[in-house]
């Protein structure tokens, strides 16, 4: 009987030890919101998570699909996400309680680092007959998912050209789905805050041979620059092999933010450090922008996480 009791105790203890090992005891799990499949955030975020998991002991970052900027910030505010990718401008709105966050400022997040420049790429096809953004009146337009920086910027641009909600047929989806609809003629144009160049646009051109950019210029550009943090940007000829002349649009910055309730100073320090010092381990093309030189792009107007600030002070970027 005594042997049976001892054997049973050992068995229970062994099961408990194995269960603890299998659950990743001592590991900090972090959930990061990215964006929709077919955009830049989703694959880039997965690569960022892989690099962190390989370089930082005792963490497990999981990237997940989301509606991007606004949704990521909202879910951080509710404690559902630990990390989020965002355009810097919706992040400023969240911090100040403006725009999509009118009257409901998000107080539990902070800047970790710059990721890459966001370029608004407004794509149509020659076969649609659309020549300018003003021509999108009455047309079928993909404006990005609800809660995304793309949708907020798309509406800003459309309004600058005199087009309000209802003046066009809005498709609220990511660029991956929009690309397929452009290809089969279901929609006439698509807005996307994307990295440059974007593989999906190249794929669309390869399939159709008649892709073109709709440009943001003149009074509309001046209005946007005066009423937002976006600035004019030229997609230079040759950015895509098929692009023969510069295409004018607007841009901002993609940044990483963290939930200050769940990401402590030591962890924020490591996240910022690895983003920069191991960006070469990230196989996504946009990771080339995550450098020491660019590290603070998009941080103006935002609180910087004390852990990230400590790292930037150490490398001489902050006093």
TAZI-V232951 format. One record per backbone hydrogen bond with DSSP energy under -0.5 kcal/mol. NH is the residue of the N-H (numbers start at 1). CO is the residue of the C=O. If there is no record, write none. Layout:
<<NH,CO> <NH,CO>>
This chain:
<<5,1> <6,2> <7,3> <8,4> <9,5> <10,6> <11,7> <12,8> <13,9> <14,10> <15,11> <16,12> <17,13> <18,14> <19,15> <20,16> <21,17> <22,18> <23,19> <24,21> <25,20> <27,24> <28,58> <29,27> <30,60> <32,30> <32,62> <33,83> <34,64> <39,36> <42,36> <43,39> <44,40> <45,41> <46,42> <47,43> <48,44> <49,45> <50,46> <51,47> <52,48> <53,49> <54,50> <55,51> <56,52> <57,55> <59,56> <60,28> <62,30> <62,60> <63,61> <64,32> <66,35> <70,147> <71,147> <72,68> <73,69> <74,70> <75,71> <76,72> <77,73> <78,74> <79,76> <80,75> <81,75> <82,31> <83,31> <84,257> <85,33> <86,255> <88,253> <91,87> <92,88> <93,89> <94,90> <95,91> <96,92> <97,93> <98,93> <101,98> <102,99> <103,97> <104,101> <106,94> <107,105> <110,258> <111,303> <112,256> <113,256> <114,295> <115,254> <116,254> <118,252> <119,117> <119,194> <120,118> <120,250> <121,119> <121,192> <122,120> <123,121> <123,190> <124,212> <125,188> <126,210> <128,125> <129,126> <135,132> <136,133> <137,134> <138,167> <139,136> <141,139> <141,169> <142,189> <143,141> <143,171> <144,171> <144,173> <148,145> <152,148> <153,149> <154,150> <155,151> <156,152> <157,153> <158,154> <159,155> <160,156> <161,157> <161,158> <162,159> <163,158> <164,162> <166,168> <167,164> <169,139> <170,168> <171,141> <172,170> <173,171> <176,37> <178,174> <179,175> <180,176> <181,177> <182,178> <183,179> <184,180> <185,181> <185,182> <186,181> <187,181> <188,140> <189,140> <190,123> <191,142> <192,121> <194,119> <194,192> <199,197> <202,198> <203,199> <204,200> <205,201> <206,202> <207,203> <208,204> <209,205> <212,124> <214,122> <216,248> <217,215> <220,217> <221,217> <222,218> <223,219> <224,220> <225,221> <226,222> <227,223> <228,224> <231,251> <233,249> <235,233> <235,247> <236,234> <238,240> <238,243> <239,236> <243,240> <244,242> <247,235> <249,233> <251,231> <252,118> <254,116> <255,86> <256,113> <257,84> <258,110> <259,82> <260,108> <260,258> <261,108> <262,259> <263,259> <264,262> <268,264> <269,265> <270,266> <271,267> <272,268> <273,269> <274,270> <275,271> <276,272> <277,273> <278,274> <279,276> <281,278> <282,279> <283,281> <287,284> <288,285> <289,286> <290,287> <291,289> <295,291> <295,292> <297,294> <299,296> <302,299> <305,111> <309,305> <310,306> <311,307> <312,308> <313,309> <314,310> <315,311> <316,313> <317,312> <318,312>>
